Amino acid sequence: MNATDRTPADLLSSALAADPGRPLVTFYDDATGERVELSVATFANWVAKTANLLQDELSVEPGDRVTLLLPAHWQTAVWLLACSSVGVVADVGGDPSAADVVVSGPEPERLEAARACSGPRVALALRPLGGRFPQPPEGFADYAVEVPGQGDRFVPYAPVDPEEPALIVAGREFSGEEVVERAAAEAPDLGLTGPGSRILSGLPYDTWEGLNAGLYAPLATGGSVVLCRHLDRLDAEALDKRVESERVTVIAR
């Protein structure tokens, strides 16, 4: 984190400049056995492509609201940073009827809720390696189809104001600047002390605590996260092995 970083997108830019090859997000799904590791550079590339999708294909503008009906997942982390890059509000688990764009996971109940959005709807299959839906849900664009062709560099049409709303989670609104400041301030309490710190998080993304442990605090401190979905399916011995193999320094669950 640099003194000039005032949005989550700024944090990612600083991480990219400092060490693009280091791991940033390692994702496990213990229901499927999936493991994906994304370096800072790979993660930033996904963010740039998704931000271009938002800005150029979905025509969002700063201040618009993007409702994310998604679990704790590496692709959710990508969408959060893409929203920050464009300057739109990422509303985690919010009301789709109040959104300009809705992004849904593949679960039928999420897709049904997402249909309340009158604007563009995007669905994520959340399959290994970012795979496509075998058959896209009716009324939704398939993220895995739309994002690969987007540009690898992103430049916002308008500068992002760090003092404007950037995130809504559990009914609480944060500006981009507040996200950065709070993430940095709370990182020591999570055990994230700087570069090399590696947190394993099994927390969901539906609270500030889950988002901070699973994304923002590691990003703010030059650390990394092992993000685990369905961690409750792992027994104590398997968890200990993961902690050792992934060189985890602290656990949030």
N, C-alpha and C positions, 0 to 999 in steps of 0.2 A: 504494500500500500504506500502510495506517495501522498505528500501533503496536498497535492492538487486534485486528488481523487474525490469526487463529490457525488458520483452515481455508481451503482453496481457495474455498469458498462465501463466506467473509468477503471474500476478495480481489475476487470478482465484485461483491459488494454495494458495496464501496468504489469500484470502477470505475464502477458505475452511478450512484452519488451524485456522482462527480467530473465525468463527461462522458459521458452516455448516448449521444450521437450519434456519437461517434468510432468508426472501424473497430476491431474487435477481432480477428476471424478472417476472412481472405480465403482461400478454398479454390480450388485448381485441381486438376483431374484431367486429366493430359496424355494419357490413353488415350482420353478421350471429348470433350475440349475444354470441359468444364464449368468455369465460374467462378461462385462465389457469394461475396458480401461480406456479412458480418454485423456490424452495429454492436453496441456493448455492450448497448444496450436490446433489440435483436432476439435476440441470443444469450441474454441473461438470460431473455427470454420463453420461448424453447425450453427452457431449463434448468428454469424454474418448471413448465411443463407436464409435462416428463418426470419431475420430482420428484413431482408430484401423481400421475402414472401409477404410479410406484413405490410410493408410500405408500398410495394409496387403492384402486387397481385390483389391484396385485400383492401388496399387504399385507406389504411388507417392513418390518422393524424395525431400529433401530440395532444394528449388530454382524452383521447378515446379510451373506452374501457374494453379490455379483453378478458373474458371470464375463462378461467382454467379449471376444467372438471377433470383433474388428473391426479394420480397418486404420486408418492415420492418415487421418482424415476429420473434417469439421466436426461431423458427428453423433456421432462418438465423443467429441469434446471436450465436446459437450453432455451425454452420458451420464456422463462423468467428473465434471463439476460437479454433475449431478443427484444422483449417489451421495453426493458430499460434502454436499450440502444436506440429505439425509435422514439421513446418518450411517451409511450402509452401506459395506461394503468393496468397492471396485472392484478386481477381480482380472483384470488384463489378460492375456489369453491363458492363463488358468488352467484347471484341470481342471473341466469342467462337472459331473462326477459329485459333486463336493464343493460345488457351488453351490446356493444357495437359489433363484436366478433366473439364467438364461443369456440373453445378448443376442448374436445372431449376425448376421454379414453374409450376403449372398445366395449365396455360393459353396457348391456342393454338399458339399464336404469339411467346411466349417465347420458347415453345417446338420446333417450326419450326426454330427459330434462333439458338437454341442449336444444331441442327443437323449439323451445320457447323463444329463442333468439331470432329476431327478424332479419338480422344481418348475416354475413358469411359464417358458415360453420365448417370447422376442420376437425377431422377425426384421426386419432393416432391408434394404430393397431397394437403398439407396444410389444411387437414381436422382436425376437433376437436380431441384433444387427440392424435395427430400424426397418424391419421388413414390412411389406405392404399387406393390406387386407386381401384375402382371396377374392372377396367381393365387397367393394366399398359400401358403407351404409348409405341408403338413399337420402339425398339432400345434403351430403357432406363431401367436402374435398378430402382425398386421402393424402395426409401429410407426406407419407413416404413416396408418393408419386410426384407431388408438387415441389418438394424442396430440393431434390438433387440438381435440377437445372438452374437454380438461382445462383446469383453471383457470389464469388468467394470473398469479396470485399464489400463492406457496407459503409455508406456515408449518408447520414440523415439529411432530409431536405431542409429541416429547420434545426437549429441547435437545441439540445435537450436542456431544459431548465431544471437544475437539481432541487429547486425549492417547490416544484409542482408535485402533485400526488403521483406516486409511482407504484405503490403496492397496497393492496387491501387483503388482509388475512384475519380470519376470526372476528370480523367486524371492525378491525382497527386499520386506520389509514396511515400510511407513511409516505413522506417525500423520499426522493432518491437520496438526498443528503442525510435524512434520518436513518435510512437503512444502513448506509455506510458508517455513520457515527456509532449507531447502536451495535452493529456487528463488531466493530473494532473494540468498543468498550466492554462488550460481554465475552469476547474471545478468551481472555485469561481465566474467567470463571469456568469455561468449558475445558480448560487445560491446553488451549492452543496458544503457544508461546512465541510462535514465529515460524520462519521457513523450516521445513522438515517435520513440523507437527502434522500428525495424520490421525484424523478422527473417524471412528466407525460409528455411523448413525443408523439406528433402526427406527427413528422417530418419523411419523407421518409428516407430510407437508401442509397440514391443515391448521397449524399454529405458527406463531412467530418463532417459538423455540425450535420446532422442527425445521423450518426454513433456515434459521441461523446456523444450527448445528450441521445441517445437511448441505449447505451451500455458501451462505454469505460470510460467516466467520472464517472458514478455511480460506476463502478467497481474499478476505481482508488482511489476513496474516501471512500470506505466502505459503499456507499449508495445503492440505489436500483432504479429500473425504472418501471413505469407503461407504457408499450409500447402499443400505440393505433393505430390500423389500421382503416381507414375509419372514423376518428374522426369527419370529417365534417358532418356526419350523426347524430351527437349528438347535441341536442339543449342546450342552455345556462343553463337551469335548471338541465338537466340531467348531464351536465359536472360538475356543482357545487356539485351535489350529489356524483359523482364519486370522486372528489377531497376530499370531506369530508370522505367518506367511506374508501378510500384507504390511507388516512392520507398523502396526497401529500403536499410537502412543496414548490414546484416550478413547473411551467408549461413551456414547450417549444413547440411552434406550429407555 
